[in-house]
Each structure stands twice: as structure tokens, then as C-alpha cells.
């Protein structure tokens, strides 16, 4: 009888641990990252030359709208939308849509997506994605936040919204500098299968 009770207790502990929610992502001030609230993203290494994220022109073209890192400003406000619309906070390693506030000159949605850029010949983060509706038709629109270094976090692309889809998995990092249309625009964000934990911190709009 004691053996049965011990195994029952162990099974309960294992089940409870496996069903526990993932840790909450924290903003720069140590507060829970809230779903659908406005944030900036800023590099966690305190490099004054590394700004936030915005839309950058690539190879003298402003469209399609490419997401990139600005050189000396906070970039654009953005919001995080979890795969579970009832979730109020953003958790590690869970699928989220990322969306810039406002509109863009390419008349596309401001939802991030991973898409192959023919001119750059690599997968690049662009806008024009679809918010919500998780499944095979929107698999390119989902990102995850993982623990990084310097107390910051890193972005990865490895969506879980479609169990039958074959997806690539890797990190989102800054690509090589390319010719841009305007000042204060840095390199685009690209997909990389490198394990380098490129960090960033969140600044919350009070």
C-alpha cells in the first residue's frame, strides 16, 4: 500500500510540474510583460549605437517593409499577442504575434512574419503578417521569446501552432549592413540557425 501511495504522489508531482505555465517574460523594470501593451525593444548590452526596432529600407527600396534595428533611437512601439487570446502576460517559449503600432507606407499589416527576401537571398523579418488564427496558414507569423544573456531575452522562430508542419527553427538576429534609404536605419532582422543568444530588453511605455 505504501508503495502505491508513493508512486501516486510522484505521478501527481510530475503531472503538476509538466502542466505548470511557462515563466513570465519581464520588462526592463522587472515587471511582467503584458499582452497587447506597448513596448520598445532595446539591446540589453547598453550599446548607445544599437537602437530599437523599426522599418528599414533595404537596397534603396522601402517596400516590402523590412523590420530592422535603428542606429540611435528607440524605434517604433510594438505589442505582443499570445497564441492564447485569454492570456494577459507573455511567457517564455510560447508562440506570440509581434505587431508595430500605427501604419506603414507599404499599406500592409504591421504584424511581423518571417519571409524569404529574394534580393537579400535569405529569410528576413518583414511586416504584412496575419494576427491570430494559429495554424498552417499563419505559421510564418509566430515567434517566441527565450532567455538570453546580460539579463535580456532573445527572439527565436520555431512555431508550435501547427504540429504537422515542417518548420525551420533558429534565432532572429541582425543581418549585415545594407544600403538603406534614410539615416538612423540599421541592418535588417534575419533568421539564423546560430545558437548565439543575441540579447534585448523591453522598455515599457508608462
KEPA-797310 format. One record per residue (C-alpha): x, y, z. Coordinates in nm, 2 decimals. Layout:
N
<palum east="X" north="Y" up="Z"/>
...
***
This chain:
206
<palum east="0.00" north="0.00" up="0.00"/>
<palum east="0.28" north="0.24" up="0.09"/>
<palum east="0.45" north="0.18" up="-0.25"/>
<palum east="0.12" north="0.26" up="-0.43"/>
<palum east="0.08" north="0.58" up="-0.23"/>
<palum east="0.44" north="0.68" up="-0.31"/>
<palum east="0.40" north="0.62" up="-0.68"/>
<palum east="0.07" north="0.82" up="-0.68"/>
<palum east="0.24" north="1.11" up="-0.51"/>
<palum east="0.53" north="1.11" up="-0.76"/>
<palum east="0.29" north="1.09" up="-1.05"/>
<palum east="0.10" north="1.39" up="-0.92"/>
<palum east="0.42" north="1.59" up="-0.87"/>
<palum east="0.54" north="1.51" up="-1.23"/>
<palum east="0.20" north="1.59" up="-1.37"/>
<palum east="0.18" north="1.92" up="-1.18"/>
<palum east="0.53" north="2.02" up="-1.30"/>
<palum east="0.45" north="1.94" up="-1.66"/>
<palum east="0.13" north="2.14" up="-1.66"/>
<palum east="0.28" north="2.44" up="-1.48"/>
<palum east="0.27" north="2.76" up="-1.70"/>
<palum east="0.60" north="2.88" up="-1.85"/>
<palum east="0.78" north="3.16" up="-1.67"/>
<palum east="0.67" north="3.51" up="-1.74"/>
<palum east="0.89" north="3.74" up="-1.95"/>
<palum east="0.99" north="4.05" up="-1.76"/>
<palum east="1.04" north="4.40" up="-1.90"/>
<palum east="1.33" north="4.63" up="-1.83"/>
<palum east="1.19" north="4.73" up="-1.49"/>
<palum east="1.13" north="4.38" up="-1.37"/>
<palum east="0.75" north="4.38" up="-1.44"/>
<palum east="0.56" north="4.11" up="-1.62"/>
<palum east="0.55" north="4.17" up="-2.00"/>
<palum east="0.18" north="4.24" up="-2.06"/>
<palum east="-0.01" north="4.11" up="-2.37"/>
<palum east="-0.12" north="4.39" up="-2.61"/>
<palum east="0.06" north="4.66" up="-2.41"/>
<palum east="0.30" north="4.90" up="-2.59"/>
<palum east="0.68" north="4.84" up="-2.56"/>
<palum east="1.00" north="4.94" up="-2.72"/>
<palum east="1.28" north="4.68" up="-2.77"/>
<palum east="1.63" north="4.79" up="-2.68"/>
<palum east="1.96" north="4.60" up="-2.69"/>
<palum east="2.05" north="4.46" up="-2.35"/>
<palum east="2.42" north="4.53" up="-2.38"/>
<palum east="2.36" north="4.91" up="-2.34"/>
<palum east="2.53" north="4.99" up="-2.67"/>
<palum east="2.43" north="5.35" up="-2.75"/>
<palum east="2.47" north="5.28" up="-3.12"/>
<palum east="2.21" north="5.00" up="-3.11"/>
<palum east="1.86" north="5.14" up="-3.11"/>
<palum east="1.52" north="4.98" up="-3.11"/>
<palum east="1.33" north="4.81" up="-3.39"/>
<palum east="1.16" north="4.99" up="-3.68"/>
<palum east="1.10" north="4.96" up="-4.05"/>
<palum east="1.41" north="5.00" up="-4.27"/>
<palum east="1.47" north="5.05" up="-4.64"/>
<palum east="1.68" north="4.77" up="-4.80"/>
<palum east="1.88" north="4.82" up="-5.12"/>
<palum east="1.71" north="5.15" up="-5.19"/>
<palum east="1.36" north="5.01" up="-5.16"/>
<palum east="1.12" north="5.09" up="-4.89"/>
<palum east="0.88" north="4.81" up="-4.98"/>
<palum east="0.84" north="4.53" up="-4.89"/>
<palum east="0.86" north="4.67" up="-4.54"/>
<palum east="1.15" north="4.50" up="-4.36"/>
<palum east="1.20" north="4.50" up="-3.98"/>
<palum east="1.54" north="4.62" up="-3.88"/>
<palum east="1.74" north="4.78" up="-3.59"/>
<palum east="1.76" north="5.15" up="-3.57"/>
<palum east="2.10" north="5.31" up="-3.51"/>
<palum east="2.03" north="5.57" up="-3.24"/>
<palum east="1.67" north="5.59" up="-3.14"/>
<palum east="1.41" north="5.37" up="-2.97"/>
<palum east="1.23" north="5.27" up="-3.29"/>
<palum east="0.86" north="5.20" up="-3.31"/>
<palum east="0.62" north="5.09" up="-3.04"/>
<palum east="0.52" north="4.73" up="-3.07"/>
<palum east="0.28" north="4.49" up="-2.90"/>
<palum east="0.29" north="4.12" up="-2.82"/>
<palum east="-0.02" north="3.90" up="-2.88"/>
<palum east="0.00" north="3.55" up="-2.73"/>
<palum east="-0.14" north="3.24" up="-2.91"/>
<palum east="-0.40" north="3.21" up="-2.63"/>
<palum east="-0.60" north="3.53" up="-2.65"/>
<palum east="-0.71" north="3.49" up="-2.29"/>
<palum east="-0.35" north="3.51" up="-2.17"/>
<palum east="-0.27" north="3.85" up="-2.01"/>
<palum east="0.11" north="3.81" up="-1.99"/>
<palum east="0.38" north="3.70" up="-2.23"/>
<palum east="0.56" north="3.37" up="-2.13"/>
<palum east="0.89" north="3.22" up="-2.23"/>
<palum east="0.89" north="2.98" up="-2.52"/>
<palum east="0.53" north="3.04" up="-2.62"/>
<palum east="0.41" north="3.15" up="-2.96"/>
<palum east="0.33" north="3.52" up="-3.00"/>
<palum east="0.25" north="3.76" up="-3.28"/>
<palum east="0.46" north="4.08" up="-3.27"/>
<palum east="0.30" north="4.39" up="-3.42"/>
<palum east="0.41" north="4.75" up="-3.47"/>
<palum east="0.17" north="5.03" up="-3.37"/>
<palum east="0.03" north="5.26" up="-3.63"/>
<palum east="0.05" north="5.20" up="-4.01"/>
<palum east="0.32" north="5.18" up="-4.27"/>
<palum east="0.38" north="5.33" up="-4.62"/>
<palum east="0.36" north="4.99" up="-4.79"/>
<palum east="-0.01" north="4.96" up="-4.68"/>
<palum east="0.05" north="4.63" up="-4.52"/>
<palum east="-0.04" north="4.50" up="-4.18"/>
<palum east="0.22" north="4.57" up="-3.91"/>
<palum east="0.23" north="4.21" up="-3.79"/>
<palum east="0.57" north="4.05" up="-3.82"/>
<palum east="0.63" north="3.75" up="-4.03"/>
<palum east="0.94" north="3.55" up="-4.15"/>
<palum east="0.96" north="3.56" up="-4.52"/>
<palum east="1.22" north="3.49" up="-4.79"/>
<palum east="1.37" north="3.81" up="-4.93"/>
<palum east="1.47" north="3.75" up="-5.29"/>
<palum east="1.71" north="4.04" up="-5.31"/>
<palum east="1.89" north="3.95" up="-4.99"/>
<palum east="1.86" north="3.58" up="-5.06"/>
<palum east="1.77" north="3.49" up="-4.71"/>
<palum east="1.48" north="3.47" up="-4.46"/>
<palum east="1.41" north="3.82" up="-4.32"/>
<palum east="1.16" north="3.96" up="-4.07"/>
<palum east="0.90" north="4.17" up="-4.25"/>
<palum east="0.56" north="4.31" up="-4.18"/>
<palum east="0.24" north="4.20" up="-4.36"/>
<palum east="0.16" north="3.90" up="-4.15"/>
<palum east="-0.17" north="3.79" up="-4.01"/>
<palum east="-0.26" north="3.83" up="-3.64"/>
<palum east="-0.41" north="3.53" up="-3.46"/>
<palum east="-0.57" north="3.23" up="-3.63"/>
<palum east="-0.29" north="2.99" up="-3.54"/>
<palum east="-0.25" north="2.71" up="-3.79"/>
<palum east="-0.07" north="2.61" up="-4.11"/>
<palum east="-0.17" north="2.92" up="-4.30"/>
<palum east="-0.02" north="3.16" up="-4.04"/>
<palum east="0.28" north="2.95" up="-3.93"/>
<palum east="0.53" north="3.22" up="-4.05"/>
<palum east="0.37" north="3.48" up="-3.82"/>
<palum east="0.46" north="3.33" up="-3.49"/>
<palum east="0.77" north="3.40" up="-3.28"/>
<palum east="0.90" north="3.30" up="-2.94"/>
<palum east="1.09" north="3.48" up="-2.67"/>
<palum east="1.37" north="3.29" up="-2.50"/>
<palum east="1.61" north="3.37" up="-2.22"/>
<palum east="1.92" north="3.54" up="-2.34"/>
<palum east="2.23" north="3.68" up="-2.18"/>
<palum east="2.31" north="4.01" up="-1.99"/>
<palum east="1.97" north="3.96" up="-1.82"/>
<palum east="1.79" north="4.01" up="-2.15"/>
<palum east="1.60" north="3.79" up="-2.39"/>
<palum east="1.63" north="3.67" up="-2.75"/>
<palum east="1.38" north="3.62" up="-3.03"/>
<palum east="1.35" north="3.28" up="-3.20"/>
<palum east="1.15" north="3.14" up="-3.48"/>
<palum east="1.02" north="2.79" up="-3.41"/>
<palum east="0.64" north="2.80" up="-3.42"/>
<palum east="0.44" north="2.53" up="-3.25"/>
<palum east="0.10" north="2.63" up="-3.39"/>
<palum east="0.10" north="2.35" up="-3.65"/>
<palum east="0.21" north="2.01" up="-3.53"/>
<palum east="0.20" north="1.87" up="-3.88"/>
<palum east="0.40" north="2.15" up="-4.04"/>
<palum east="0.77" north="2.12" up="-4.12"/>
<palum east="0.92" north="2.44" up="-3.99"/>
<palum east="1.27" north="2.58" up="-3.96"/>
<palum east="1.40" north="2.67" up="-3.62"/>
<palum east="1.66" north="2.93" up="-3.53"/>
<palum east="1.73" north="3.27" up="-3.38"/>
<palum east="1.64" north="3.62" up="-3.50"/>
<palum east="1.94" north="3.84" up="-3.52"/>
<palum east="2.07" north="4.15" up="-3.70"/>
<palum east="2.20" north="4.09" up="-4.05"/>
<palum east="2.48" north="4.26" up="-4.24"/>
<palum east="2.46" north="4.63" up="-4.31"/>
<palum east="2.29" north="4.70" up="-4.64"/>
<palum east="2.23" north="5.02" up="-4.83"/>
<palum east="1.93" north="5.19" up="-4.66"/>
<palum east="1.71" north="5.48" up="-4.77"/>
<palum east="1.74" north="5.70" up="-4.47"/>
<palum east="1.96" north="5.79" up="-4.18"/>
<palum east="1.92" north="5.62" up="-3.84"/>
<palum east="1.83" north="5.29" up="-4.01"/>
<palum east="2.05" north="4.99" up="-3.93"/>
<palum east="2.06" north="4.63" up="-4.05"/>
<palum east="1.75" north="4.41" up="-4.11"/>
<palum east="1.65" north="4.13" up="-3.88"/>
<palum east="1.73" north="3.80" up="-4.03"/>
<palum east="1.68" north="3.43" up="-3.95"/>
<palum east="1.99" north="3.24" up="-3.83"/>
<palum east="2.04" north="2.88" up="-3.72"/>
<palum east="2.32" north="3.00" up="-3.50"/>
<palum east="2.28" north="2.95" up="-3.12"/>
<palum east="2.42" north="3.29" up="-3.04"/>
<palum east="2.19" north="3.43" up="-2.78"/>
<palum east="2.16" north="3.79" up="-2.92"/>
<palum east="2.00" north="3.98" up="-2.63"/>
<palum east="1.75" north="4.25" up="-2.60"/>
<palum east="1.55" north="4.41" up="-2.32"/>
<palum east="1.20" north="4.55" up="-2.31"/>
<palum east="1.11" north="4.91" up="-2.23"/>
<palum east="0.75" north="4.95" up="-2.12"/>
<palum east="0.55" north="5.27" up="-2.20"/>
<palum east="0.42" north="5.42" up="-1.88"/>
***
